[in-house]
Structure formats: structure tokens, C-alpha cells
Amino acid sequence: MSKPAGIIFIAALVLSGCATAPYRAPNEPLPPNWPPTNQAPKPQIRPPSRPITPVVKTNLPPTARLANVVRPAPVVTWIPLNRWAADHKIGAPHLLSETPAAMYAIGSTNGAMVLEIGSREAIWNGIEINLGFEPQLIDHQIYLHELDLRRNLEPLLCDPPLTFSANRVIVIDPGHGGSNTGTHSVLDGRLEKEFTLDWALQLAPLLAANGWQVFLTRTNDTDVSLDDRAAFADAHHADLFISLHFNSAAPSQTQAGLETYCLTPTGMPSTLIRGSTDSWSENFSNNGHDAENLALAVRLHAALLRAAGLEDRGVRRARFMAVLDGQHCPAVLIEGGYLSNPHEAQLIESPEFRQKLAGAIAGALK
Ligand SMILES: [Zn+2]
């Protein structure tokens, strides 16, 4: 999706102040039932002429038959965005453009989101976020998957912004360490573990100056397992957990930009799988913080993009990152640029750039 469209919409929202525009109920078609798949299904717009009653043939006696009645699996629900907006007392979505793909915008006092039919990429206040399912167009109306509404739109558009009280505990996790070197710079082979540690060491005093109690999962070049990093956060009663990394797309030298990850909500597909099974039904302890994870990721991602000037590769979802799955507090993982890209490697190797990344995180958590 093009970001200018999002920016234009945000400007239009500011000018028109339409976030609380009165809602007029449209003529909505009956919500269709969709198969539980991420593939765009064929819209079933018209309801069947007669209700269909499932017929269960069985030779069991009546009592046994009762005990064996299998209730149908919960219907995967697609909901008209118009109706959701009205239910949540925010302004109705606006059609931004019809070609090449229809784009809609919806806003609240928290900000504005731009959604594109058939694309999981959405724009929230100018940054890219990733939906679980592609929005659908049915009878000239935009429909979103129920889980996207609950896990993505509601936290961003409806929840109060994250606030942090004084003296809270934050655990910063410099990625890799010891024999686990991470990736390396395409320029001279210097190792990711060195840069993540320096980023964390620069960040810690900035956070402490803002009233955080700061703990680092490592303060030198040592091996720490992923499980131990999560256990460290638990042992220190962390209120927030941030894991710091740099990226690689080697042998490609062109891929560039900044990514921020949080755990995929249960029932949704991940943005990045990296060879894992990505079991949608899995429910990790960190899923209890889905809404705060997203709010934290969006806050940090926006601040880092502003400070670093890198390409926006989006707030993404993954469930293979063991350092996030088991956390009992809001947790994100940041990939602060590509060491496989010569331009970004040069930036990452400069202490001033890492200071900028540290300052951006500290500033976002004031
Ligand atoms: Zn890494």
C-alpha cells in the first residue's frame, strides 16, 4: 500500500475532524460464512432461500444420540467495518480510492488506519502494520475478519494509549552473545552480537534517567539461551521486555529497513514463519498481552523509523520467536536494520547511529 494515501487521509482527518462523525446505518448484506482459511474465499452474498438444517443419521438410541450431538465449529466471522465502527462509536470508514485496489480509511481520536482490499498490509498513523487476513469487498462494503477487528483495530483505534508509571521494570535483551554470534556485517564481518550489546548498553542509562528500573539479559559477550532470557524477565518481574537485533537477507545486499515483531494472536496466521509450523491454534503465555504487545510495537516502531530514517518494513507477527512466546509481560523484538545491506551495515557500525536507536526507544517509553 502506498504511504502517501495514509498520510493524505490523516491530513484529511485532521482538517475535517471527522473521527466522531455521526454514523448512518448502511444497507448491509447478511454476513456470509467464510471457510477458515487465509485464502480469499468466493463471496457468498445471498443467503440460501431456505435455512439448511443439518441431518445427522445414526443408529444410536435417542439418549446416546443426544450425548453425541456435535455442535458446529464456531463460524469464522467476517464483519462489515461499517457495523463494527458503529458498535465502537467511531466514525464510519471512508473510501479513499477504488483503483488499482479499493482502499478505505477509518479513524478515531487515537489515529487513522488505511486498509486495502486483498492486502494484509495496512497503514496505522503512517507506519505499516500487518493484518492476519486480507480485507474483503462484498456489495461495495469492506469486511474485516473478526480477529483482525479484535486484535488489531480495537487496540489501536479504541484502547487508551499506553502509559507507564514510575519505577517500573524493563528488561532489555541484547540479541545473541558468546558462541551465538548472530549475523555479520557484509562490510567487514563484524558480528551482530557486538552491535546489539552496545545498543543495549547505550539504552540502559537513558531508560534509567526516565525512571525505569533497567535489567539487561547480558552485559558482556556471553551465551544466554532463549529460555533463560524469558526466565530472567520473570525473575526480575519485568513490566516490559525488548529484544534487540539486526537483520540479514544475505546473500541479497538490497533488502533494507526496520522491522518490529510481536507474538501472533491465537487463531491468526503469522507475518513471518521462517520454516516453522505456525500453529494458529497455539496459545502462549504472552498471548495474554496481545493488545499491549501491539501498542508497544507500534509506539517503538514509529519512534525508531523517525530517528533512523530507515525503510518501513512494518510491525509484524511471529510465533517462532522463543524469546517472546513465554513472556509474562508486553514484549517485542526489534530488527534495527540489515547488516547484509552495505549502506545499513555502515550505519549500524557507527556508534552515533546506535545512539540514535537507543534514544528513540527511550523517548518512546517516557
Ligand atoms: Zn539477531
Residues whose N, C-alpha, C, O or C-beta is under 5 A from the ligand:
A	BS01	ZN	G175 G182 H245 F246
